[in-house]
């Protein structure tokens, strides 16, 4: 995706940075087995 955005001029590669910080998200856990079965968790 990074290469695509850079080639389209959407981002400047010398300005973009990433890290491996984990981010907390709201909602339920989406298990790999559910993804493979096409089951999408719903919000309560």
MODELLER restraints for C-alpha pairs under 7 A, 6 or more apart:
rsr = mdl.restraints
at = mdl.atoms
rsr.add(forms.Gaussian(group=physical.xy_distance, feature=features.Distance(at['CA:5:A'], at['CA:11:A']), mean=5.88, stdev=0.5))
rsr.add(forms.Gaussian(group=physical.xy_distance, feature=features.Distance(at['CA:6:A'], at['CA:12:A']), mean=6.31, stdev=0.5))
rsr.add(forms.Gaussian(group=physical.xy_distance, feature=features.Distance(at['CA:6:A'], at['CA:13:A']), mean=6.32, stdev=0.5))
rsr.add(forms.Gaussian(group=physical.xy_distance, feature=features.Distance(at['CA:27:A'], at['CA:43:A']), mean=6.76, stdev=0.5))
rsr.add(forms.Gaussian(group=physical.xy_distance, feature=features.Distance(at['CA:30:A'], at['CA:41:A']), mean=6.64, stdev=0.5))
